Amino acid sequence: MAAMDTQRAQLESREAELSSMQSQIAARENQLAQQQAQLERQMREARSMSAESRPATMSSGEAMLPPNANPGECFARVFVPPKYSTVSQTVLKQDAGQRVEVIPARYETVKEQVLVQEASQKLEVVPAQYDWVEEQVMVKPATKRLVQVPAKYETVTEKVMVKPAHTVWKKGTGPIQRIDQATGEIMCLVDVPAEYKTVSKQVLKAPATTKEIEEPAVFKTVKKQVMVKAPTTRVVEIPAKYNTVTVTKMVSPPQENRIDIPAEYQTVTKQVLEAEGHMEWREILCKTNMTPGMISNIQQALQKAGYNPGPIDGVVGSQTMMAVNSFQRDKGLVVTDNLTMNTIRALGVNP
């Protein structure tokens, strides 16, 4: 099993390496696609350069002019895209290895006697013997209890002063002697004697006390069992127990069968740069060397080749240039915004 785990780990490592290689190939293809997009963008920028643009200059400041030019010829700088070639390469997809097939063990079913319980000994208890006897049993012991003796009261009467003696003013009734300049009203200060009331009340004659009363013990005649013979023990032999069970036994152990797996390869393709993109002078038709008759010849040649240039009117219009660009793409020529001499010659027109 350890060898199987090691081989499985190796296979997983190789799969990871293969996945990494595929990721690198995909990254390279993506990089090539980005380079191609950049080159196409440069081509579009080169096409957007007008014929009246200022000529490029070298580092020395001298104008870069078309070489070997003749009077009456026109040239335009065009971008020649880079050239790529597709190459195929065989790479290792999976290393050679081994596959391990496990042949399972073989078993058979047999019957066996299995010990369920071993032989043992146990102690048996011989119970004790008892007899009935009568006995006086104290149910309740002698006790003493305290008894509450209530207090004694008697009723007595006494006179209680309700209102003390006092004086009050009262109106007089007719004077005995005439008093000159009197108002006629007479007031007399009169003594009023004290008032008493007879009331009854409870008076403590003897306070509450307690006294102790003795209560005798209470006995009862009961019957109870008395052991006349103590318990004993004896040893009992218990034989062993067996059961017949069905068990599965291995007849042959498991085995391994190793199978060699050859290495696996795959073919991948990639783009290889053969020539860098560059700018070069291409002879074109311009107003200097272009005549309506030549344009009509070019339009007729395009129409004959299966490209619709529009009306044959000797004027380079948008429809004529669309036909020219389609012809250039189909023939593998550089697609430009100008009529190059290579395109005119490819159409079979003598410039």
C-alpha positions as CSV (number, residue, x, y, z in Angstrom):
1,M,0.0,0.0,0.0
2,A,2.9,2.4,0.7
3,A,4.3,1.7,-2.8
4,M,0.9,2.4,-4.3
5,D,0.7,5.7,-2.4
6,T,4.1,6.7,-3.6
7,Q,3.2,5.9,-7.2
8,R,-0.1,7.8,-6.9
9,A,1.9,10.8,-5.5
10,Q,4.3,10.6,-8.5
11,L,1.4,10.5,-11.0
12,E,-0.3,13.5,-9.3
13,S,3.1,15.4,-9.5
14,R,3.4,14.5,-13.2
15,E,-0.1,15.7,-13.9
16,A,0.7,18.9,-12.1
17,E,3.8,19.4,-14.3
18,L,1.8,18.7,-17.4
19,S,-0.9,21.2,-16.3
20,S,1.9,23.8,-15.7
21,M,3.3,23.1,-19.2
22,Q,-0.1,23.6,-20.8
23,S,-0.6,26.8,-18.8
24,Q,2.8,28.0,-20.1
25,I,1.8,27.1,-23.7
26,A,-1.5,29.0,-23.3
27,A,0.4,32.0,-21.9
28,R,2.8,31.9,-24.9
29,E,-0.2,31.7,-27.3
30,N,-1.8,34.7,-25.5
31,Q,1.5,36.6,-25.8
32,L,1.7,35.9,-29.5
33,A,-1.9,37.0,-30.0
34,Q,-1.1,40.3,-28.2
35,Q,2.0,40.8,-30.4
36,Q,-0.1,40.2,-33.5
37,A,-2.8,42.7,-32.2
38,Q,0.0,45.2,-31.6
39,L,1.4,44.7,-35.1
40,E,-2.1,45.2,-36.7
41,R,-2.5,48.4,-34.7
42,Q,0.9,49.6,-36.0
43,M,-0.2,48.7,-39.5
44,R,-3.4,50.8,-39.1
45,E,-1.3,53.7,-37.8
46,A,1.0,53.3,-40.8
47,R,-2.0,53.3,-43.2
48,S,-3.3,56.5,-41.5
49,M,-0.2,58.4,-42.5
50,S,-1.1,60.7,-45.4
51,A,1.0,61.1,-48.5
52,E,1.5,64.8,-47.6
53,S,3.1,63.9,-44.2
54,R,6.6,65.1,-43.6
55,P,9.3,62.5,-44.5
56,A,11.0,60.7,-41.7
57,T,14.5,61.7,-41.0
58,M,17.5,59.7,-39.9
59,S,19.4,60.4,-36.7
60,S,21.7,62.7,-38.7
61,G,18.7,64.9,-39.8
62,E,18.8,63.9,-43.5
63,A,15.5,62.9,-45.1
64,M,14.9,59.1,-45.7
65,L,14.0,59.1,-49.4
66,P,13.1,56.2,-51.7
67,P,16.2,54.8,-53.3
68,N,16.7,54.6,-57.1
69,A,13.7,56.7,-57.9
70,N,13.0,57.8,-61.4
71,P,11.2,61.0,-62.5
72,G,7.4,60.7,-62.5
73,E,7.4,57.9,-59.9
74,C,5.6,58.2,-56.5
75,F,6.4,56.2,-53.4
76,A,4.7,55.7,-50.1
77,R,6.1,54.3,-46.8
78,V,4.1,51.3,-45.8
79,F,4.4,49.0,-42.8
80,V,5.3,45.4,-43.7
81,P,3.9,43.2,-41.0
82,P,6.1,40.5,-39.4
83,K,6.2,37.0,-40.7
84,Y,5.4,34.0,-38.5
85,S,5.6,30.3,-39.2
86,T,3.7,27.6,-37.4
87,V,5.9,24.9,-35.9
88,S,4.9,21.7,-34.2
89,Q,6.6,20.3,-31.2
90,T,6.2,17.1,-29.3
91,V,6.2,17.5,-25.6
92,L,5.9,15.0,-22.8
93,K,2.3,14.8,-21.5
94,Q,2.8,12.1,-18.9
95,D,5.9,10.2,-17.8
96,A,6.1,6.4,-18.0
97,G,4.9,4.7,-14.9
98,Q,3.3,1.7,-13.4
99,R,-0.3,0.8,-12.6
100,V,-0.8,-1.4,-9.6
101,E,-3.7,-3.8,-9.7
102,V,-4.5,-5.4,-6.4
103,I,-5.7,-9.0,-6.4
104,P,-7.9,-9.3,-3.3
105,A,-7.4,-12.0,-0.7
106,R,-9.5,-15.2,-0.9
107,Y,-11.5,-16.4,2.1
108,E,-13.6,-19.4,3.0
109,T,-16.2,-20.1,5.7
110,V,-15.6,-22.8,8.3
111,K,-17.3,-23.8,11.6
112,E,-15.5,-23.8,14.9
113,Q,-16.1,-24.4,18.5
114,V,-15.7,-21.1,20.4
115,L,-15.4,-20.9,24.2
116,V,-18.2,-18.7,25.4
117,Q,-17.7,-19.0,29.1
118,E,-14.8,-20.5,31.0
119,A,-15.2,-23.1,33.7
120,S,-15.6,-21.4,37.1
121,Q,-16.7,-21.8,40.7
122,K,-19.4,-20.0,42.6
123,L,-20.3,-19.8,46.3
124,E,-23.8,-20.7,47.4
125,V,-25.0,-19.3,50.7
126,V,-26.9,-21.7,53.0
127,P,-29.4,-19.4,54.8
128,A,-29.6,-19.1,58.6
129,Q,-32.4,-20.7,60.7
130,Y,-34.7,-18.6,62.9
131,D,-37.3,-19.1,65.7
132,W,-40.1,-16.9,67.1
133,V,-39.8,-15.5,70.7
134,E,-41.9,-13.0,72.8
135,E,-40.3,-9.9,74.3
136,Q,-41.4,-6.8,76.2
137,V,-40.5,-3.8,74.1
138,M,-40.7,-0.2,75.4
139,V,-42.8,1.7,72.9
140,K,-42.5,5.0,74.7
141,P,-40.1,5.9,77.4
142,A,-41.1,7.8,80.7
143,T,-41.2,11.5,80.1
144,K,-41.9,14.7,81.9
145,R,-44.0,17.5,80.4
146,L,-44.7,21.1,81.4
147,V,-48.3,22.2,81.8
148,Q,-49.2,25.9,81.6
149,V,-51.2,27.2,84.6
150,P,-53.1,30.4,83.5
151,A,-53.0,33.7,85.5
152,K,-55.9,34.6,87.9
153,Y,-57.7,37.9,87.8
154,E,-60.5,39.6,89.9
155,T,-62.9,42.5,89.1
156,V,-62.7,45.7,91.2
157,T,-64.6,49.0,91.0
158,E,-63.4,52.5,91.6
159,K,-64.5,56.2,91.1
160,V,-62.6,58.0,88.4
161,M,-62.8,61.8,88.0
162,V,-64.1,62.5,84.6
163,K,-64.0,66.4,84.7
164,P,-62.2,68.4,87.5
165,A,-63.8,71.3,89.4
166,H,-63.7,74.6,87.5
167,T,-65.4,78.0,87.2
168,V,-67.6,79.4,84.3
169,W,-69.2,82.7,83.5
170,K,-73.0,82.8,83.5
171,K,-75.5,85.6,82.8
172,G,-77.2,87.1,85.9
173,T,-81.0,87.4,86.3
174,G,-81.9,90.8,87.6
175,P,-79.7,92.9,89.8
176,I,-80.5,93.4,93.5
177,Q,-79.0,96.9,93.5
178,R,-79.4,99.4,90.7
179,I,-76.1,100.3,89.0
180,D,-76.0,103.7,87.3
181,Q,-74.8,103.9,83.7
182,A,-75.0,100.1,83.3
183,T,-75.7,98.5,80.0
184,G,-78.3,96.2,81.5
185,E,-76.1,92.9,80.8
186,I,-75.0,91.0,84.0
187,M,-72.3,88.2,84.0
188,C,-71.6,86.0,87.1
189,L,-68.5,83.8,87.7
190,V,-69.9,80.4,89.1
191,D,-68.0,77.4,90.6
192,V,-68.7,74.1,88.9
193,P,-67.9,71.0,91.1
194,A,-65.8,68.0,89.8
195,E,-67.5,65.1,88.0
196,Y,-66.8,61.4,88.8
197,K,-67.6,58.0,87.2
198,T,-67.6,54.5,88.6
199,V,-65.6,52.0,86.4
200,S,-64.8,48.3,86.7
201,K,-61.4,46.7,85.8
202,Q,-59.6,43.3,85.9
203,V,-56.8,43.2,88.4
204,L,-54.1,40.4,88.4
205,K,-54.5,38.3,91.4
206,A,-52.0,35.5,90.6
207,P,-49.6,35.4,87.7
208,A,-49.5,32.5,85.1
209,T,-47.1,29.7,86.0
210,T,-46.0,26.2,84.7
211,K,-45.9,22.8,86.5
212,E,-44.1,19.6,85.6
213,I,-46.1,16.3,85.1
214,E,-44.4,12.9,84.9
215,E,-45.8,10.4,82.4
216,P,-44.8,6.7,82.8
217,A,-43.1,4.6,80.1
218,V,-45.3,2.5,77.7
219,F,-44.4,-1.2,77.0
220,K,-45.7,-3.7,74.4
221,T,-45.3,-7.4,74.0
222,V,-44.0,-8.3,70.5
223,K,-42.9,-11.5,68.7
224,K,-39.6,-11.5,66.9
225,Q,-37.4,-14.0,65.0
226,V,-34.2,-15.1,66.6
227,M,-31.4,-16.8,64.6
228,V,-30.8,-20.2,66.0
229,K,-28.3,-21.3,63.3
230,A,-25.9,-19.0,61.5
231,P,-25.7,-19.0,57.6
232,T,-23.0,-21.0,55.9
233,T,-21.5,-21.1,52.3
234,R,-20.6,-23.9,49.9
235,V,-18.5,-24.1,46.6
236,V,-20.4,-25.1,43.4
237,E,-18.4,-26.0,40.2
238,I,-19.7,-24.4,36.9
239,P,-18.5,-26.2,33.7
240,A,-17.2,-24.3,30.6
241,K,-19.6,-23.4,27.8
242,Y,-18.9,-23.6,24.1
243,N,-20.8,-22.5,21.0
244,T,-20.5,-23.6,17.3
245,V,-19.9,-20.5,15.2
246,T,-19.3,-19.8,11.5
247,V,-16.0,-17.9,10.8
248,T,-14.3,-16.6,7.7
249,K,-10.7,-17.6,7.2
250,M,-8.2,-16.2,4.7
251,V,-7.1,-18.9,2.2
252,S,-4.7,-16.8,0.1
253,P,-3.4,-13.3,1.0
254,P,-3.9,-10.3,-1.3
255,Q,-1.4,-9.8,-4.1
256,E,-0.1,-6.9,-6.3
257,N,0.1,-7.0,-10.1
258,R,2.2,-4.1,-11.6
259,I,1.5,-3.1,-15.2
260,D,4.0,-0.8,-17.0
261,I,2.4,2.4,-18.5
262,P,4.4,3.9,-21.4
263,A,5.1,7.6,-21.5
264,E,2.5,9.8,-23.2
265,Y,3.3,12.6,-25.6
266,Q,1.3,15.3,-27.3
267,T,2.0,17.6,-30.2
268,V,1.6,21.3,-29.6
269,T,1.9,24.1,-32.2
270,K,3.2,27.6,-31.8
271,Q,3.9,30.7,-33.8
272,V,7.6,31.4,-34.5
273,L,8.7,34.9,-35.6
274,E,10.7,34.7,-38.9
275,A,10.9,38.4,-39.8
276,E,10.2,41.5,-37.8
277,G,7.7,44.1,-39.1
278,H,9.3,47.1,-40.8
279,M,8.6,50.1,-42.9
280,E,9.6,50.2,-46.5
281,W,9.0,52.4,-49.6
282,R,6.4,51.1,-52.1
283,E,5.8,52.6,-55.5
284,I,2.2,53.9,-55.8
285,L,-0.1,55.8,-58.1
286,C,-0.5,59.4,-57.1
287,K,-1.7,62.6,-58.8
288,T,1.7,63.0,-60.4
289,N,1.7,59.7,-62.3
290,M,-2.1,58.8,-62.3
291,T,-4.4,59.4,-65.3
292,P,-8.2,58.7,-65.6
293,G,-7.4,56.2,-68.3
294,M,-5.1,54.1,-66.0
295,I,-7.7,54.2,-63.2
296,S,-10.4,53.0,-65.6
297,N,-8.0,50.1,-66.7
298,I,-7.6,49.2,-63.0
299,Q,-11.3,49.3,-62.4
300,Q,-11.9,47.0,-65.4
301,A,-9.2,44.6,-64.2
302,L,-10.8,44.5,-60.7
303,Q,-14.2,43.8,-62.3
304,K,-12.7,41.1,-64.4
305,A,-11.0,39.5,-61.4
306,G,-14.4,39.3,-59.6
307,Y,-14.2,42.4,-57.4
308,N,-16.8,45.1,-57.7
309,P,-15.1,48.5,-58.1
310,G,-18.3,50.4,-58.6
311,P,-18.8,52.5,-61.8
312,I,-16.0,52.5,-64.3
313,D,-15.5,56.3,-64.2
314,G,-11.7,56.7,-63.8
315,V,-12.1,58.0,-60.2
316,V,-10.6,56.3,-57.2
317,G,-13.6,56.2,-54.8
318,S,-14.3,54.3,-51.6
319,Q,-15.9,51.4,-53.5
320,T,-12.9,51.1,-55.8
321,M,-10.5,51.1,-52.7
322,M,-12.7,48.4,-51.0
323,A,-12.3,46.2,-54.0
324,V,-8.5,46.9,-54.1
325,N,-8.1,46.0,-50.4
326,S,-10.1,42.7,-50.9
327,F,-7.9,41.8,-53.9
328,Q,-4.7,42.6,-51.8
329,R,-5.9,40.4,-48.9
330,D,-6.8,37.5,-51.2
331,K,-3.4,37.7,-53.0
332,G,-1.3,38.1,-49.9
333,L,-0.3,41.6,-50.7
334,V,0.2,44.4,-48.2
335,V,-3.1,46.1,-47.6
336,T,-2.7,49.8,-47.8
337,D,-4.8,52.9,-48.4
338,N,-2.9,53.6,-51.7
339,L,-2.7,51.9,-55.0
340,T,0.8,50.3,-55.0
341,M,2.6,49.3,-58.2
342,N,2.7,45.6,-56.9
343,T,-1.1,45.6,-56.7
344,I,-1.4,47.2,-60.2
345,R,1.0,44.7,-61.7
346,A,-0.8,41.8,-59.9
347,L,-4.0,43.0,-61.7
348,G,-2.2,42.7,-65.0
349,V,-2.2,46.5,-65.7
350,N,0.9,48.0,-67.2
351,P,1.7,51.2,-65.1
